[in-house]
Amino acid sequence: MLDWIVLLNLLAAPSPQPAVCSEPAPMLQAQFRPCVWPNTCAVPAEAVAQVRPCVWPNRCAVEPLS
């Protein structure tokens, strides 16, 4: 379940800092939420157990609730 975190850490291994997130298109910024973990983010309370990779400094992409 957390294997992707290990993978991200391995990919970022050459750098002592967490991988820098790339800035999303402006139209997507409204869908982003503050990160609560390095390179991860909190999602709405209904799905609090889920996290998404960070794609912008201190922000992350979240999937719209359907």
A tleap script that builds the chain and sets N, CA, C and O, in Angstrom:
source leaprc.protein.ff14SB
mol = sequence {
  NMET LEU ASP TRP ILE VAL LEU LEU ASN LEU
  LEU ALA ALA PRO SER PRO GLN PRO ALA VAL
  CYS SER GLU PRO ALA PRO MET LEU GLN ALA
  GLN PHE ARG PRO CYS VAL TRP PRO ASN THR
  CYS ALA VAL PRO ALA GLU ALA VAL ALA GLN
  VAL ARG PRO CYS VAL TRP PRO ASN ARG CYS
  ALA VAL GLU PRO LEU CSER
}
set mol.1.N position { 0.833 -1.207 0.000 }
set mol.1.CA position { 0.000 0.000 0.000 }
set mol.1.C position { 0.863 1.251 0.000 }
set mol.1.O position { 0.548 2.241 -0.659 }
set mol.2.N position { 1.962 1.189 0.754 }
set mol.2.CA position { 2.847 2.343 0.817 }
set mol.2.C position { 4.061 2.171 -0.083 }
set mol.2.O position { 5.009 2.953 -0.011 }
set mol.3.N position { 4.031 1.144 -0.932 }
set mol.3.CA position { 5.176 0.886 -1.810 }
set mol.3.C position { 5.515 2.077 -2.696 }
set mol.3.O position { 6.685 2.315 -2.995 }
set mol.4.N position { 4.489 2.833 -3.123 }
set mol.4.CA position { 4.761 3.982 -3.996 }
set mol.4.C position { 5.574 5.037 -3.280 }
set mol.4.O position { 6.351 5.755 -3.908 }
set mol.5.N position { 5.402 5.142 -1.945 }
set mol.5.CA position { 6.202 6.092 -1.180 }
set mol.5.C position { 7.666 5.677 -1.216 }
set mol.5.O position { 8.558 6.508 -1.386 }
set mol.6.N position { 7.895 4.389 -1.055 }
set mol.6.CA position { 9.267 3.885 -1.135 }
set mol.6.C position { 9.842 4.151 -2.514 }
set mol.6.O position { 11.001 4.545 -2.649 }
set mol.7.N position { 9.027 3.934 -3.540 }
set mol.7.CA position { 9.470 4.174 -4.904 }
set mol.7.C position { 9.839 5.636 -5.102 }
set mol.7.O position { 10.879 5.943 -5.685 }
set mol.8.N position { 8.985 6.543 -4.615 }
set mol.8.CA position { 9.288 7.967 -4.730 }
set mol.8.C position { 10.591 8.296 -4.014 }
set mol.8.O position { 11.400 9.077 -4.515 }
set mol.9.N position { 10.791 7.707 -2.855 }
set mol.9.CA position { 12.025 7.944 -2.117 }
set mol.9.C position { 13.232 7.449 -2.890 }
set mol.9.O position { 14.276 8.101 -2.894 }
set mol.10.N position { 13.103 6.302 -3.546 }
set mol.10.CA position { 14.207 5.774 -4.349 }
set mol.10.C position { 14.489 6.673 -5.545 }
set mol.10.O position { 15.645 6.914 -5.892 }
set mol.11.N position { 13.428 7.165 -6.170 }
set mol.11.CA position { 13.609 8.043 -7.321 }
set mol.11.C position { 14.273 9.347 -6.908 }
set mol.11.O position { 15.033 9.935 -7.678 }
set mol.12.N position { 13.990 9.795 -5.701 }
set mol.12.CA position { 14.537 11.064 -5.224 }
set mol.12.C position { 15.843 10.876 -4.467 }
set mol.12.O position { 16.414 11.838 -3.953 }
set mol.13.N position { 16.316 9.629 -4.400 }
set mol.13.CA position { 17.496 9.309 -3.603 }
set mol.13.C position { 18.707 10.223 -3.811 }
set mol.13.O position { 19.342 10.591 -2.823 }
set mol.14.N position { 19.063 10.611 -5.048 }
set mol.14.CA position { 20.237 11.454 -5.233 }
set mol.14.C position { 20.136 12.799 -4.523 }
set mol.14.O position { 21.154 13.442 -4.267 }
set mol.15.N position { 18.930 13.226 -4.206 }
set mol.15.CA position { 18.735 14.521 -3.556 }
set mol.15.C position { 18.374 14.323 -2.092 }
set mol.15.O position { 17.554 13.461 -1.775 }
set mol.16.N position { 18.972 15.108 -1.183 }
set mol.16.CA position { 18.634 14.997 0.234 }
set mol.16.C position { 17.253 15.567 0.551 }
set mol.16.O position { 16.707 15.316 1.625 }
set mol.17.N position { 16.691 16.331 -0.381 }
set mol.17.CA position { 15.385 16.948 -0.173 }
set mol.17.C position { 14.310 16.133 -0.890 }
set mol.17.O position { 14.617 15.396 -1.827 }
set mol.18.N position { 13.049 16.260 -0.456 }
set mol.18.CA position { 11.963 15.589 -1.180 }
set mol.18.C position { 11.900 16.080 -2.618 }
set mol.18.O position { 12.268 17.220 -2.902 }
set mol.19.N position { 11.445 15.246 -3.510 }
set mol.19.CA position { 11.331 15.644 -4.909 }
set mol.19.C position { 10.466 16.894 -5.030 }
set mol.19.O position { 9.431 17.003 -4.373 }
set mol.20.N position { 10.886 17.826 -5.863 }
set mol.20.CA position { 10.119 19.052 -6.059 }
set mol.20.C position { 8.945 18.752 -6.968 }
set mol.20.O position { 9.097 18.123 -8.015 }
set mol.21.N position { 7.786 19.203 -6.562 }
set mol.21.CA position { 6.598 18.959 -7.376 }
set mol.21.C position { 6.539 19.962 -8.521 }
set mol.21.O position { 6.997 21.097 -8.381 }
set mol.22.N position { 5.987 19.554 -9.630 }
set mol.22.CA position { 5.846 20.461 -10.756 }
set mol.22.C position { 4.511 21.196 -10.647 }
set mol.22.O position { 3.524 20.649 -10.154 }
set mol.23.N position { 4.499 22.436 -11.112 }
set mol.23.CA position { 3.282 23.246 -11.009 }
set mol.23.C position { 2.252 22.773 -12.027 }
set mol.23.O position { 2.600 22.548 -13.186 }
set mol.24.N position { 0.995 22.618 -11.623 }
set mol.24.CA position { -0.054 22.177 -12.538 }
set mol.24.C position { -0.571 23.324 -13.393 }
set mol.24.O position { -0.243 24.486 -13.155 }
set mol.25.N position { -1.369 22.993 -14.373 }
set mol.25.CA position { -2.005 24.027 -15.187 }
set mol.25.C position { -2.932 24.865 -14.299 }
set mol.25.O position { -3.562 24.318 -13.393 }
set mol.26.N position { -3.030 26.177 -14.537 }
set mol.26.CA position { -3.878 27.036 -13.693 }
set mol.26.C position { -5.295 26.506 -13.518 }
set mol.26.O position { -5.874 26.633 -12.439 }
set mol.27.N position { -5.851 25.922 -14.553 }
set mol.27.CA position { -7.227 25.434 -14.472 }
set mol.27.C position { -7.372 24.300 -13.464 }
set mol.27.O position { -8.481 23.999 -13.023 }
set mol.28.N position { -6.254 23.666 -13.096 }
set mol.28.CA position { -6.312 22.551 -12.167 }
set mol.28.C position { -6.094 22.969 -10.716 }
set mol.28.O position { -6.395 22.198 -9.803 }
set mol.29.N position { -5.580 24.171 -10.488 }
set mol.29.CA position { -5.210 24.581 -9.145 }
set mol.29.C position { -6.361 24.504 -8.145 }
set mol.29.O position { -6.146 24.220 -6.967 }
set mol.30.N position { -7.584 24.757 -8.615 }
set mol.30.CA position { -8.734 24.731 -7.715 }
set mol.30.C position { -8.999 23.335 -7.156 }
set mol.30.O position { -9.687 23.197 -6.144 }
set mol.31.N position { -8.461 22.297 -7.802 }
set mol.31.CA position { -8.699 20.925 -7.359 }
set mol.31.C position { -7.623 20.448 -6.395 }
set mol.31.O position { -7.640 19.296 -5.961 }
set mol.32.N position { -6.678 21.340 -6.056 }
set mol.32.CA position { -5.567 20.922 -5.224 }
set mol.32.C position { -5.817 21.193 -3.754 }
set mol.32.O position { -6.592 22.078 -3.393 }
set mol.33.N position { -5.148 20.418 -2.910 }
set mol.33.CA position { -5.288 20.547 -1.462 }
set mol.33.C position { -3.897 20.610 -0.843 }
set mol.33.O position { -2.944 20.116 -1.445 }
set mol.34.N position { -3.752 21.204 0.342 }
set mol.34.CA position { -2.434 21.262 0.982 }
set mol.34.C position { -1.903 19.870 1.310 }
set mol.34.O position { -2.658 18.974 1.687 }
set mol.35.N position { -0.600 19.709 1.161 }
set mol.35.CA position { 0.022 18.435 1.516 }
set mol.35.C position { 0.138 18.347 3.030 }
set mol.35.O position { 0.340 19.355 3.707 }
set mol.36.N position { 0.011 17.146 3.548 }
set mol.36.CA position { 0.170 16.941 4.982 }
set mol.36.C position { 1.316 15.980 5.271 }
set mol.36.O position { 1.655 15.737 6.429 }
set mol.37.N position { 1.898 15.446 4.235 }
set mol.37.CA position { 3.024 14.526 4.308 }
set mol.37.C position { 3.945 14.927 3.175 }
set mol.37.O position { 3.462 15.485 2.190 }
set mol.38.N position { 5.237 14.678 3.255 }
set mol.38.CA position { 6.095 14.985 2.095 }
set mol.38.C position { 5.570 14.310 0.834 }
set mol.38.O position { 5.436 13.087 0.782 }
set mol.39.N position { 5.280 15.102 -0.160 }
set mol.39.CA position { 4.827 14.590 -1.454 }
set mol.39.C position { 3.483 13.878 -1.425 }
set mol.39.O position { 3.140 13.176 -2.376 }
set mol.40.N position { 2.711 14.046 -0.345 }
set mol.40.CA position { 1.378 13.456 -0.307 }
set mol.40.C position { 0.380 14.519 0.158 }
set mol.40.O position { 0.782 15.616 0.544 }
set mol.41.N position { -0.887 14.210 0.125 }
set mol.41.CA position { -1.867 15.216 0.489 }
set mol.41.C position { -3.096 14.615 1.147 }
set mol.41.O position { -3.385 13.426 1.007 }
set mol.42.N position { -3.802 15.458 1.861 }
set mol.42.CA position { -5.050 15.031 2.476 }
set mol.42.C position { -6.179 15.170 1.465 }
set mol.42.O position { -6.164 16.059 0.614 }
set mol.43.N position { -7.144 14.289 1.572 }
set mol.43.CA position { -8.331 14.347 0.717 }
set mol.43.C position { -9.548 14.567 1.617 }
set mol.43.O position { -9.413 14.504 2.839 }
set mol.44.N position { -10.731 14.823 1.053 }
set mol.44.CA position { -11.915 15.088 1.882 }
set mol.44.C position { -12.123 14.044 2.982 }
set mol.44.O position { -11.710 12.892 2.846 }
set mol.45.N position { -12.764 14.460 4.059 }
set mol.45.CA position { -12.934 13.615 5.239 }
set mol.45.C position { -13.491 12.228 4.906 }
set mol.45.O position { -13.123 11.240 5.541 }
set mol.46.N position { -14.373 12.157 3.915 }
set mol.46.CA position { -14.968 10.874 3.560 }
set mol.46.C position { -13.902 9.888 3.090 }
set mol.46.O position { -14.106 8.676 3.157 }
set mol.47.N position { -12.775 10.398 2.617 }
set mol.47.CA position { -11.721 9.534 2.084 }
set mol.47.C position { -10.385 9.855 2.750 }
set mol.47.O position { -9.329 9.764 2.124 }
set mol.48.N position { -10.445 10.229 4.014 }
set mol.48.CA position { -9.247 10.684 4.718 }
set mol.48.C position { -8.120 9.657 4.721 }
set mol.48.O position { -6.949 10.019 4.835 }
set mol.49.N position { -8.464 8.395 4.597 }
set mol.49.CA position { -7.441 7.354 4.609 }
set mol.49.C position { -6.628 7.327 3.319 }
set mol.49.O position { -5.579 6.686 3.251 }
set mol.50.N position { -7.119 8.026 2.297 }
set mol.50.CA position { -6.435 8.009 1.010 }
set mol.50.C position { -5.556 9.250 0.862 }
set mol.50.O position { -5.888 10.319 1.373 }
set mol.51.N position { -4.438 9.097 0.162 }
set mol.51.CA position { -3.578 10.227 -0.146 }
set mol.51.C position { -3.215 10.176 -1.620 }
set mol.51.O position { -3.297 9.124 -2.253 }
set mol.52.N position { -2.819 11.305 -2.153 }
set mol.52.CA position { -2.410 11.373 -3.549 }
set mol.52.C position { -1.023 11.997 -3.618 }
set mol.52.O position { -0.670 12.800 -2.754 }
set mol.53.N position { -0.232 11.647 -4.624 }
set mol.53.CA position { 1.093 12.243 -4.759 }
set mol.53.C position { 1.006 13.754 -4.953 }
set mol.53.O position { 0.103 14.258 -5.620 }
set mol.54.N position { 1.952 14.458 -4.364 }
set mol.54.CA position { 2.009 15.905 -4.523 }
set mol.54.C position { 2.468 16.252 -5.932 }
set mol.54.O position { 3.403 15.636 -6.443 }
set mol.55.N position { 1.819 17.238 -6.573 }
set mol.55.CA position { 2.214 17.635 -7.915 }
set mol.55.C position { 2.525 19.120 -7.992 }
set mol.55.O position { 2.798 19.651 -9.068 }
set mol.56.N position { 2.482 19.779 -6.857 }
set mol.56.CA position { 2.797 21.198 -6.781 }
set mol.56.C position { 3.359 21.421 -5.388 }
set mol.56.O position { 2.920 20.742 -4.459 }
set mol.57.N position { 4.296 22.324 -5.189 }
set mol.57.CA position { 4.860 22.489 -3.834 }
set mol.57.C position { 3.767 22.643 -2.785 }
set mol.57.O position { 2.938 23.550 -2.862 }
set mol.58.N position { 3.775 21.745 -1.806 }
set mol.58.CA position { 2.815 21.763 -0.699 }
set mol.58.C position { 1.374 21.594 -1.128 }
set mol.58.O position { 0.463 21.889 -0.354 }
set mol.59.N position { 1.147 21.127 -2.337 }
set mol.59.CA position { -0.215 20.890 -2.812 }
set mol.59.C position { -0.261 19.545 -3.508 }
set mol.59.O position { 0.782 18.969 -3.817 }
set mol.60.N position { -1.456 19.041 -3.756 }
set mol.60.CA position { -1.545 17.744 -4.399 }
set mol.60.C position { -2.824 17.631 -5.198 }
set mol.60.O position { -3.800 18.335 -4.941 }
set mol.61.N position { -2.807 16.743 -6.161 }
set mol.61.CA position { -3.993 16.503 -6.969 }
set mol.61.C position { -4.957 15.624 -6.202 }
set mol.61.O position { -4.543 14.663 -5.554 }
set mol.62.N position { -6.225 15.941 -6.269 }
set mol.62.CA position { -7.238 15.095 -5.647 }
set mol.62.C position { -8.253 14.705 -6.710 }
set mol.62.O position { -8.569 15.488 -7.606 }
set mol.63.N position { -8.749 13.509 -6.597 }
set mol.63.CA position { -9.741 13.060 -7.562 }
set mol.63.C position { -11.110 13.559 -7.134 }
set mol.63.O position { -11.467 13.434 -5.962 }
set mol.64.N position { -11.898 14.130 -8.067 }
set mol.64.CA position { -13.231 14.616 -7.713 }
set mol.64.C position { -14.088 13.502 -7.132 }
set mol.64.O position { -14.057 12.368 -7.609 }
set mol.65.N position { -14.849 13.832 -6.102 }
set mol.65.CA position { -15.757 12.833 -5.526 }
set mol.65.C position { -16.940 12.653 -6.458 }
set mol.65.O position { -17.512 13.632 -6.939 }
set mol.66.N position { -17.312 11.394 -6.716 }
set mol.66.CA position { -18.435 11.162 -7.621 }
set mol.66.C position { -19.657 10.663 -6.876 }
set mol.66.O position { -20.696 10.417 -7.488 }
savepdb mol mol.pdb
quit
